[in-house]
Amino acid sequence: MAKVEFLGPIGRPSIEVDIVNLTELKTLFQDDKELQEWLAICAVALNDTLVCTLDMPVTSNDKISLLPPVCGG
């Protein structure tokens, strides 16, 4: 199973999911209104590499990180 990390202010514990690509992850979260709002503005990393497409394959032991935007000064 792949591990999903919700970083920063998303404030959720990590979960494990059995999916074949990131599109399936988005489908899993479709009924969670709060999480849908975060997904609209988050970057996504697969094994610490930013991805730009949801059809990226996901295998067991992969790590998916949802990275909310940050600002600094």
N, C-alpha and C positions, 0 to 999 in steps of 0.2 A: 504494500500500500504506500502511496505517496503521502508526504506530510505537508500540510498547508500551515504557514505561519502568518499571523495577522499582526503586522508590526505597528509600532507607534500608537497613536491615539485610537486605533480601531478597537483595541482593548479586549480582544477575545483570545481564549486559549487555543493553542494549536490543535488541529484535528487531522485524522488520517482518512484518506479517500481512495477508492478504487475506481480510477478513471483511465481512459486511454489518451485523452488530449485535454487542453485547457478549455475547449468549448464545452466539454462535459462538466467541468468545474463550474463554469458560468451557469449552466443549466441547473446544477445542484443548488445554487444560491438564488435562483429566480424568485422564490417565494419569500425571501428575507429582504424586506424593504430597506432596512438600515444598511445592510451589506451591499445592496444594489447601488445605493448612493455612494458608498466608498469605492466600489468597482468602477464607477464612472470616472473617478479622478485618480485612481491608483495606477502606479507602474507595477508590472508583474515580472518577477525573476524566477527562472527555473534553474536550480542548482547554482545560485548566485550569479547568473547571467541574465541581463534584461532581455525580454522577448517582445516582439512586436506583432506577433500573430497568434491567434487562439488555436490554430491547428497544429501547434507544437505537440509532438508525442510525449506522453508521460508514462514512465515505467515505475515499478515498485522501487522503493528506496530513493526516489527523487524528492527534492525539497522545492516547494512552491512558496514564494514569499510575496505577499501583497504589501506594496510600499506606498504609503500615503505621501502626498506632497508635503514638503517641509519648507520653512523659511528660516533664515538665519540673519545674524547681524554682527 
